[in-house]
């Protein structure tokens, strides 16, 4: 089992050596090339993905063609469309790789079996889902702020994103155009 995932588990639960030895049976390793789709709008999401290398993004495309980034996922982060996965309905999102990436894939059936075989994984998953819900609530409030405040908060929380993500992707995450982001960025950097 990949050490990064084990480290992630250990932040929330304790697993014995015997339990840890069982984990590889539930996960599938998958490599993605830059720009490769992991999930396409209209497909039913079948898995959760833990990023062990690279960067992925989840986004939706508006009717006018603009992309709205919902989340980025770097090493040690999970990404998926849980609504699609748990309801069996087609996803409204795309998930693709912004860099060459590697993920550990946990499909729904394997996840359910994992919860049965290792009940403490239910505790882990509850914690992860609570954190994701909190992040989503914060994101909703974040998007209601003026652009300059959003950008400043983005820098406080995720300044390192700028080293790995193109400006147009950051703009799509902030809910603005690249040109507007450039203007605000210049204003903020001059202060």
Residue pairs with C-beta under 8 A, 6 or more apart in sequence:
1 20
1 23
1 24
1 27
2 29
2 52
2 104
4 50
4 52
4 75
4 76
5 23
5 27
5 50
5 52
5 104
6 15
6 20
6 23
7 76
8 50
8 76
9 15
9 124
12 123
12 124
12 127
12 128
13 120
13 121
13 123
13 124
14 120
15 23
15 118
15 120
19 118
19 120
22 117
22 118
23 114
26 106
26 110
26 111
26 113
26 114
27 50
27 104
27 105
27 106
27 110
28 104
28 105
28 107
29 102
29 103
29 104
29 105
30 49
30 102
30 103
30 104
30 105
31 100
31 101
31 102
32 38
32 54
32 56
32 96
32 97
32 100
32 101
32 102
32 103
33 97
33 100
34 97
34 98
34 99
34 100
34 101
35 96
35 97
35 98
36 96
36 97
37 94
37 95
37 96
38 49
38 56
38 79
38 95
38 96
38 97
38 103
39 45
39 58
39 81
39 91
39 93
39 94
39 95
40 91
40 94
41 60
41 61
41 90
41 91
41 92
41 93
41 94
42 90
42 91
43 84
43 90
43 91
44 84
44 85
44 88
44 89
44 90
44 91
45 80
45 81
45 82
45 84
45 85
45 91
46 85
46 107
46 108
47 80
47 85
47 105
47 106
47 107
47 108
48 78
48 79
48 80
48 82
48 85
48 105
48 106
48 111
49 56
49 73
49 78
49 79
49 80
49 95
49 103
49 104
49 105
49 106
50 77
50 78
50 103
50 104
50 106
51 73
51 74
51 75
51 76
51 77
51 78
51 79
51 101
51 102
51 103
52 75
52 102
52 103
52 104
53 75
53 100
53 101
53 102
54 74
54 75
54 97
54 98
54 99
54 100
54 101
54 102
55 72
55 73
55 74
55 97
55 98
55 99
55 101
55 164
55 165
56 72
56 73
56 79
56 95
56 96
56 97
56 98
56 101
56 103
57 69
57 71
57 72
57 73
57 95
57 96
57 98
57 169
58 69
58 70
58 71
58 72
58 73
58 79
58 81
58 93
58 94
58 95
59 67
59 68
59 69
59 70
59 93
59 94
59 96
59 172
60 67
60 68
60 70
60 92
60 93
60 94
61 67
61 68
61 94
62 68
66 172
67 172
68 172
68 175
69 169
69 172
69 173
70 93
71 79
72 98
72 161
72 165
72 169
72 173
73 79
74 164
78 128
78 132
79 95
80 95
81 91
81 92
81 93
81 95
82 129
83 89
83 91
84 90
84 91
84 92
84 93
85 108
86 108
98 164
98 165
98 166
98 169
99 164
106 114
111 125
114 121
115 121
115 122
115 125
142 150
142 153
143 150
143 175
145 153
147 174
147 175
147 176
147 180
147 181
147 184
148 184
148 187
148 188
150 174
150 175
150 176
151 174
151 181
151 184
151 185
151 188
152 188
154 161
154 170
154 173
154 174
155 188
161 170
162 170
167 178
167 181
167 182
168 178
170 181
171 177
171 178
171 180
171 181
174 181
176 184
